[in-house]
């Protein structure tokens, strides 16, 4: 009964001021950082000195709270790993590295890691995903761990896997914040595959806006003026044809037509301050799906014959950065179009005919390209 009294009131019952009474026992509440009691520490018989028991309870409470909540996060991430593997066969590995921070800005060889156009991606391409989860309150602020996801080397990151990764990130971040606030003993917010499925379906609908925000934040960190200045020094006779194709793919996403960019000299003229502003302000959520599909198809046809992985591996740094931006924006457009189609706001047959009117002989139709990419 005394234990329930201490738990309910939060007041200790101390009977051994100096720890000399062999028959005494004492009880002290274990409290969370916010002062809420969640357990009772019993000492005796004989009881330890009152001051010592009070100090032990005061120290142990927040530590036990931290361990309990961290274990809840670890349990949630185990379910998350199963959920990810279930939804995406392209994922080759899912690892929750508890207590480990995300990759450093510098690669192992001491050089800066390649710029990426989307948050959470690491490495030379978009196949690696690293999400750090942290406590946010100042009293707890620390890294909980890093969720690392890798796409198989022989697979390309598709729109559905991009949806999964970037819808999952805010879900997990919000769940960690909820665990951080919740009292000890409350049920886990994402404790099952069904719970993950419901939260994912809701988070996914916000993806177009979130992905646009991510790309805008990352674009600001790119020194595009320096990249454009370097590329304008490239002589037409020394630029491989595949680099011209790559840049046509990039520029088509900003609204330009392939027929406007027949040579490297015409491509160079587009590398201006205005182009950077267009890239920075480009928001797929403000376009109707017909225009998005047209840009996506034009860009895809411009680079149809390229092995983009191979081209980006040997390309100069400016071309690598712009190539990654192109690949990421194509995926974002695919996500926007897929969600618009599900909501019934996508362009109809007329929009498709307009898009296909720009293709050359032998090039795939929009429907064929979308089926190949698994868009709809």
C-alpha positions in Angstrom: 0.0 0.0 0.0 2.8 2.4 0.8 4.3 1.9 -2.6 1.0 2.9 -4.3 0.9 5.9 -2.0 4.4 7.0 -3.0 3.6 6.4 -6.7 0.4 8.4 -6.6 1.6 11.3 -4.5 5.2 11.5 -5.6 6.4 11.9 -2.0 9.0 9.7 -0.5 8.6 7.8 2.8 12.0 7.9 4.5 12.6 6.1 7.8 16.4 5.8 8.1 18.1 9.2 8.4 21.6 7.7 9.0 21.1 4.0 7.7 21.5 2.6 11.2 18.1 1.1 11.8 18.3 -2.6 10.8 14.5 -2.9 10.7 13.7 0.2 8.7 12.7 0.3 5.0 12.2 3.4 2.9 10.5 4.2 -0.4 11.3 7.0 -2.9 9.5 7.8 -6.1 11.2 7.4 -9.5 10.3 10.4 -11.6 10.5 11.4 -15.3 12.2 14.6 -16.2 8.9 16.4 -16.1 8.3 15.3 -12.5 5.7 12.6 -13.2 6.2 9.5 -11.0 6.4 6.2 -12.8 7.9 3.8 -10.2 9.1 3.4 -6.7 12.5 2.6 -5.4 12.4 0.5 -2.2 15.3 0.2 0.2 15.5 -2.2 3.1 15.6 -3.9 5.3 17.9 -2.3 6.4 17.3 0.9 4.5 20.1 3.0 3.1 20.5 6.5 4.5 17.7 8.8 3.5 19.9 11.3 1.6 21.5 8.5 -0.4 18.2 6.9 -1.3 16.8 10.3 -2.4 19.9 11.0 -4.5 19.8 7.5 -6.1 16.1 7.9 -7.0 16.6 11.4 -8.4 19.4 10.1 -10.6 17.9 6.8 -11.6 14.5 8.2 -12.7 15.6 10.2 -15.8 18.1 7.5 -16.7 15.5 4.8 -16.7 13.1 7.1 -18.7 15.8 7.6 -21.3 16.5 3.8 -21.6 12.8 3.0 -21.8 12.2 5.5 -24.5 15.3 4.5 -26.5 14.2 0.9 -26.4 10.8 2.1 -27.8 12.6 3.8 -30.7 14.6 0.6 -31.3 11.5 -1.5 -31.3 9.8 0.9 -33.8 12.8 0.8 -36.1 12.7 -3.0 -36.2 9.1 -2.8 -37.4 10.2 -0.1 -39.9 12.9 -2.4 -41.4 10.3 -5.1 -42.0 7.9 -2.5 -43.5 10.5 -1.2 -45.9 11.6 -4.6 -47.1 8.0 -5.5 -47.7 7.2 -2.5 -49.8 10.3 -2.2 -51.9 12.0 -5.3 -53.5 14.7 -2.9 -54.8 16.2 -2.4 -51.3 19.2 -4.5 -50.8 19.8 -3.7 -47.1 18.1 -1.9 -44.2 20.1 -1.3 -41.1 19.3 0.6 -37.9 22.7 1.6 -36.4 21.7 2.5 -32.8 23.8 5.3 -31.3 25.7 6.0 -34.5 25.7 9.5 -36.1 25.2 10.0 -39.9 28.2 10.2 -42.3 30.6 13.0 -42.0 30.8 15.7 -44.6 34.2 14.4 -45.7 34.7 11.1 -47.5 37.2 8.6 -46.4 39.9 10.1 -48.7 39.5 13.5 -47.2 37.6 15.1 -50.1 34.1 16.6 -49.7 31.3 14.2 -50.4 29.4 14.7 -53.7 26.5 17.2 -53.6 23.1 15.6 -53.5 19.8 17.3 -54.6 17.7 15.6 -51.9 18.0 15.3 -48.2 19.1 12.0 -46.5 21.0 10.7 -49.6 24.7 9.9 -49.3 27.4 8.8 -51.7 27.9 9.2 -55.4 24.3 8.5 -56.4 20.8 8.3 -55.0 21.0 4.6 -54.0 22.2 5.3 -50.4 19.8 6.8 -47.8 20.9 7.8 -44.3 18.3 9.2 -41.8 19.6 10.3 -38.4 17.0 10.3 -35.6 17.6 12.4 -32.5 15.9 13.5 -29.3 14.9 17.2 -29.7 14.5 18.3 -26.1 17.6 20.0 -24.6 17.5 17.6 -21.6 17.8 14.6 -23.9 19.4 16.0 -27.0 21.5 13.2 -28.5 21.7 11.0 -31.5 19.6 7.9 -31.2 21.0 6.3 -34.3 21.0 6.3 -38.1 18.7 4.3 -40.4 20.7 3.3 -43.5 19.0 2.0 -46.6 20.7 0.9 -49.8 19.3 0.2 -53.2 20.9 -2.8 -55.1 23.7 -1.7 -57.4 22.0 -3.2 -60.4 18.8 -1.4 -59.7 17.8 2.3 -60.2 16.0 4.3 -57.6 12.4 4.4 -58.8 9.6 6.7 -57.9 7.9 4.2 -55.7 11.1 3.7 -53.6 11.7 7.4 -53.4 8.1 7.8 -52.2 8.8 5.1 -49.5 12.0 6.7 -48.3 10.9 10.3 -48.2 7.4 9.6 -46.8 9.0 7.4 -44.1 11.5 10.0 -42.9 9.0 12.5 -41.5 6.9 9.7 -40.1 9.8 8.4 -38.1 10.9 11.8 -37.0 7.4 12.7 -35.8 7.1 9.3 -34.0 10.4 9.9 -32.2 9.1 13.3 -31.0 5.9 11.6 -29.8 7.9 8.9 -27.9 10.0 11.7 -26.4 6.9 13.4 -25.0 4.9 10.3 -24.0 4.8 9.1 -20.4 6.5 5.8 -19.5 4.1 2.9 -20.0 2.2 4.4 -23.0 1.9 2.2 -26.1 4.3 2.7 -29.0 2.8 4.9 -31.8 4.1 2.8 -34.7 4.0 -0.7 -33.2 2.8 -2.8 -36.2 2.9 -3.1 -40.0 -0.8 -1.9 -40.0 0.1 1.2 -38.1 3.0 1.9 -40.4 0.7 1.4 -43.5 -1.8 3.9 -42.2 0.8 6.6 -41.3 2.6 6.0 -44.7 -0.6 6.5 -46.7 -1.2 9.8 -45.0 2.4 11.0 -45.2 2.7 10.1 -48.9 0.0 12.6 -49.9 2.2 15.4 -48.6 5.3 14.2 -50.6 5.1 16.6 -53.6 5.4 19.6 -51.2 8.0 18.0 -49.0 10.2 16.9 -51.9 10.0 20.4 -53.4 11.1 21.9 -50.1 14.0 19.5 -49.9 15.2 20.3 -53.4 15.0 24.0 -52.7 17.0 23.7 -49.5 19.7 21.6 -51.2 19.8 23.9 -54.3 20.7 26.9 -52.2 23.8 25.0 -51.0 25.0 24.4 -54.6 27.4 27.0 -56.0 25.7 27.0 -59.4 27.4 30.2 -60.7 30.8 28.6 -60.2 29.6 25.4 -62.0 28.1 27.4 -64.9 31.3 29.5 -65.2 33.4 26.4 -65.5 31.1 24.8 -68.1 31.1 27.9 -70.2 34.9 27.4 -70.7 34.4 24.0 -72.3 35.1 24.1 -76.1 32.5 22.5 -78.3 35.0 20.3 -80.0 36.2 18.8 -76.7 32.7 18.1 -75.2 31.6 14.5 -75.7 28.2 14.0 -77.3 26.9 12.3 -74.2 27.6 15.5 -72.1 25.5 17.4 -74.6 22.7 14.9 -74.2 22.9 15.1 -70.4 22.6 18.9 -70.4 19.7 18.7 -72.8 18.0 16.5 -70.3 18.7 19.0 -67.5 17.5 22.0 -69.5 14.3 20.3 -70.7 13.2 20.1 -67.1 13.3 23.9 -66.9 10.9 24.1 -69.8 13.2 24.3 -72.8 12.7 22.2 -75.9 15.4 19.8 -77.4 15.1 21.5 -80.7 16.2 24.8 -79.1 19.5 23.1 -78.0 21.1 21.5 -81.1 24.7 22.2 -80.2 27.0 22.8 -77.2 27.1 26.5 -78.0 23.4 26.8 -77.7 23.5 24.9 -74.4 26.3 27.2 -73.1 24.1 30.3 -73.7 21.5 28.9 -71.4 24.0 28.6 -68.5 23.2 31.9 -66.9 22.1 33.5 -63.6 18.5 33.2 -64.9 18.9 29.5 -65.3 19.9 29.1 -61.6 17.0 31.2 -60.5 14.7 29.0 -62.6 16.1 25.8 -61.1 15.9 27.3 -57.6 12.2 28.4 -58.0 11.1 25.4 -60.0 8.2 23.9 -58.0 6.5 20.8 -59.6 3.5 21.3 -57.3 2.5 24.5 -59.1 2.4 23.0 -62.6 -0.5 20.9 -64.0 0.4 17.3 -64.6 0.3 17.8 -68.4 3.2 20.2 -68.3 5.1 18.0 -65.8 4.7 15.0 -68.1 5.9 17.0 -71.1 9.1 18.2 -69.4 9.7 14.7 -67.9 9.2 13.0 -71.3 11.4 15.6 -73.2 14.2 15.2 -70.6 13.9 11.4 -70.7 14.1 11.3 -74.5 17.1 13.6 -74.5 19.1 11.0 -72.4 17.3 7.9 -73.6 20.5 6.2 -75.0 22.7 7.1 -72.0 24.0 5.0 -69.2 23.6 7.8 -66.7 25.6 6.0 -64.0 28.5 5.5 -66.3 28.3 9.1 -67.6 28.1 10.7 -64.2 31.0 8.5 -62.9 33.4 10.0 -65.5 31.9 13.4 -65.9 33.4 16.6 -64.5 32.0 17.8 -61.2 29.6 20.5 -62.6 28.0 17.8 -64.9 27.8 15.4 -62.0 25.9 17.9 -59.8 23.5 18.9 -62.6 23.0 15.2 -63.6 22.0 14.3 -60.0 19.6 17.3 -59.9 18.0 16.0 -63.2 17.6 12.5 -61.9 16.1 13.6 -58.6 13.7 16.1 -60.3 12.5 13.4 -62.7 11.7 11.2 -59.7 9.9 14.0 -58.0 7.9 14.7 -61.1 7.0 11.0 -61.3 5.8 11.1 -57.7 3.7 14.3 -58.4 2.1 12.7 -61.5 1.4 9.4 -59.7 -0.4 11.1 -56.8 -2.2 13.5 -59.2 -3.4 10.5 -61.1 -4.7 8.8 -58.0 -6.5 12.0 -57.0 -8.0 12.3 -60.5 -6.3 15.6 -61.4 -3.8 14.3 -64.0 -3.8 15.4 -67.6 -6.0 13.5 -70.0 -5.6 12.1 -73.5 -5.2 15.6 -75.1 -2.3 16.4 -72.9 -0.7 13.1 -73.8 -1.1 13.7 -77.5 0.5 17.2 -77.1 3.4 15.6 -75.3 3.9 12.9 -77.9 3.8 15.4 -80.7 7.3 16.5 -79.8 8.9 13.0 -80.0 11.0 12.0 -83.0 10.6 8.9 -85.1 11.4 5.8 -83.2 11.2 7.4 -79.8 8.8 6.0 -77.2 5.4 7.5 -76.4 4.7 9.0 -73.0 2.6 6.0 -72.0 5.5 3.6 -73.0 8.0 5.7 -71.0 5.8 5.8 -67.9 5.2 2.0 -68.1 8.9 1.4 -68.3 9.5 3.7 -65.3 6.6 2.2 -63.4 5.0 5.6 -62.9 1.3 4.7 -63.2 
